[in-house]
């Protein structure tokens, strides 16, 4: 599901970051404050919106790849409602950015 979400997001939003669904992030305090003011999404879409808005504001984004070994063969914790919400949020960002 994460691969699919990242693939679709890359096509529609061109965020300049490879993984928009990962949740371990570091922000400078002033950058985080500005991004939170701009973001309107809730749930999993929020992670994606933070990166998209950071790009809009010309902030630098660095990535350090990691592997979640426990999740290689595991099942997704996302339900259908979360997936639909993600897609709605993605389309909203596409239309407004």
PAKOL-281292 format. One record per residue (C-alpha): x negated, y, z negated; residue in three letters; residue number from 1. Coordinates in steps of 0.1 Angstrom, whole numbers, padded with zeros to 4 digits. Example, Ala and Ser with C-alpha at 12.3 -4.5 7.8 and 13.67 -1.06 7.14 Angstrom:
% PAKOL-281292
@east: -0123; north: -0045; up: -0078; r: ALA; k: 1
@east: -0137; north: -0011; up: -0071; r: SER; k: 2
END
This chain:
% PAKOL-281292
@east: 0000; north: 0000; up: 0000; r: UNK; k: 1
@east: -0028; north: 0024; up: -0008; r: UNK; k: 2
@east: -0045; north: 0017; up: 0025; r: UNK; k: 3
@east: -0013; north: 0024; up: 0043; r: UNK; k: 4
@east: -0006; north: 0056; up: 0024; r: UNK; k: 5
@east: -0042; north: 0068; up: 0030; r: UNK; k: 6
@east: -0039; north: 0060; up: 0067; r: UNK; k: 7
@east: -0006; north: 0078; up: 0073; r: UNK; k: 8
@east: -0019; north: 0108; up: 0053; r: UNK; k: 9
@east: -0051; north: 0110; up: 0073; r: UNK; k: 10
@east: -0031; north: 0112; up: 0105; r: UNK; k: 11
@east: -0006; north: 0138; up: 0093; r: UNK; k: 12
@east: -0026; north: 0160; up: 0070; r: UNK; k: 13
@east: -0063; north: 0156; up: 0079; r: UNK; k: 14
@east: -0073; north: 0162; up: 0043; r: UNK; k: 15
@east: -0110; north: 0156; up: 0047; r: UNK; k: 16
@east: -0111; north: 0130; up: 0019; r: UNK; k: 17
@east: -0109; north: 0093; up: 0024; r: UNK; k: 18
@east: -0090; north: 0082; up: -0007; r: UNK; k: 19
@east: -0060; north: 0103; up: -0018; r: UNK; k: 20
@east: -0045; north: 0077; up: -0040; r: UNK; k: 21
@east: -0073; north: 0073; up: -0065; r: UNK; k: 22
@east: -0067; north: 0090; up: -0098; r: UNK; k: 23
@east: -0101; north: 0095; up: -0114; r: UNK; k: 24
@east: -0111; north: 0131; up: -0105; r: UNK; k: 25
@east: -0131; north: 0159; up: -0119; r: UNK; k: 26
@east: -0123; north: 0195; up: -0114; r: UNK; k: 27
@east: -0138; north: 0228; up: -0125; r: UNK; k: 28
@east: -0114; north: 0244; up: -0149; r: UNK; k: 29
@east: -0107; north: 0275; up: -0127; r: UNK; k: 30
@east: -0101; north: 0253; up: -0097; r: UNK; k: 31
@east: -0078; north: 0230; up: -0116; r: UNK; k: 32
@east: -0058; north: 0260; up: -0128; r: UNK; k: 33
@east: -0054; north: 0274; up: -0093; r: UNK; k: 34
@east: -0044; north: 0240; up: -0079; r: UNK; k: 35
@east: -0018; north: 0233; up: -0105; r: UNK; k: 36
@east: -0002; north: 0267; up: -0098; r: UNK; k: 37
@east: 0001; north: 0257; up: -0061; r: UNK; k: 38
@east: 0013; north: 0221; up: -0065; r: UNK; k: 39
@east: 0049; north: 0213; up: -0067; r: UNK; k: 40
@east: 0049; north: 0175; up: -0063; r: UNK; k: 41
@east: 0055; north: 0149; up: -0090; r: UNK; k: 42
@east: 0045; north: 0112; up: -0092; r: UNK; k: 43
@east: 0020; north: 0097; up: -0069; r: UNK; k: 44
@east: 0024; north: 0125; up: -0043; r: UNK; k: 45
@east: 0008; north: 0149; up: -0068; r: UNK; k: 46
@east: -0026; north: 0132; up: -0063; r: UNK; k: 47
@east: -0024; north: 0137; up: -0026; r: UNK; k: 48
@east: -0012; north: 0173; up: -0028; r: UNK; k: 49
@east: -0041; north: 0182; up: -0051; r: UNK; k: 50
@east: -0066; north: 0173; up: -0024; r: UNK; k: 51
@east: -0046; north: 0189; up: 0004; r: UNK; k: 52
@east: -0042; north: 0222; up: -0015; r: UNK; k: 53
@east: -0079; north: 0221; up: -0025; r: UNK; k: 54
@east: -0088; north: 0219; up: 0012; r: UNK; k: 55
@east: -0064; north: 0248; up: 0020; r: UNK; k: 56
@east: -0082; north: 0269; up: -0006; r: UNK; k: 57
@east: -0116; north: 0260; up: 0009; r: UNK; k: 58
@east: -0128; north: 0241; up: -0022; r: UNK; k: 59
@east: -0155; north: 0215; up: -0018; r: UNK; k: 60
@east: -0144; north: 0179; up: -0023; r: UNK; k: 61
@east: -0170; north: 0152; up: -0031; r: UNK; k: 62
@east: -0163; north: 0115; up: -0032; r: UNK; k: 63
@east: -0180; north: 0086; up: -0049; r: UNK; k: 64
@east: -0167; north: 0053; up: -0036; r: UNK; k: 65
@east: -0157; north: 0026; up: -0062; r: UNK; k: 66
@east: -0140; north: -0008; up: -0060; r: UNK; k: 67
@east: -0112; north: -0020; up: -0081; r: UNK; k: 68
@east: -0121; north: -0056; up: -0083; r: UNK; k: 69
@east: -0091; north: -0065; up: -0105; r: UNK; k: 70
@east: -0067; north: -0052; up: -0078; r: UNK; k: 71
@east: -0082; north: -0070; up: -0048; r: UNK; k: 72
@east: -0057; north: -0099; up: -0051; r: UNK; k: 73
@east: -0032; north: -0083; up: -0075; r: UNK; k: 74
@east: 0002; north: -0070; up: -0067; r: UNK; k: 75
@east: 0011; north: -0034; up: -0064; r: UNK; k: 76
@east: 0026; north: -0017; up: -0094; r: UNK; k: 77
@east: 0046; north: 0006; up: -0071; r: UNK; k: 78
@east: 0083; north: 0000; up: -0065; r: UNK; k: 79
@east: 0104; north: 0010; up: -0035; r: UNK; k: 80
@east: 0115; north: 0043; up: -0051; r: UNK; k: 81
@east: 0079; north: 0054; up: -0056; r: UNK; k: 82
@east: 0071; north: 0045; up: -0020; r: UNK; k: 83
@east: 0101; north: 0065; up: -0007; r: UNK; k: 84
@east: 0091; north: 0094; up: -0029; r: UNK; k: 85
@east: 0056; north: 0093; up: -0016; r: UNK; k: 86
@east: 0068; north: 0094; up: 0020; r: UNK; k: 87
@east: 0092; north: 0123; up: 0013; r: UNK; k: 88
@east: 0064; north: 0142; up: -0003; r: UNK; k: 89
@east: 0040; north: 0135; up: 0025; r: UNK; k: 90
@east: 0065; north: 0148; up: 0051; r: UNK; k: 91
@east: 0072; north: 0179; up: 0029; r: UNK; k: 92
@east: 0034; north: 0186; up: 0028; r: UNK; k: 93
@east: 0032; north: 0181; up: 0065; r: UNK; k: 94
@east: 0060; north: 0205; up: 0071; r: UNK; k: 95
@east: 0046; north: 0232; up: 0047; r: UNK; k: 96
@east: 0009; north: 0231; up: 0052; r: UNK; k: 97
END
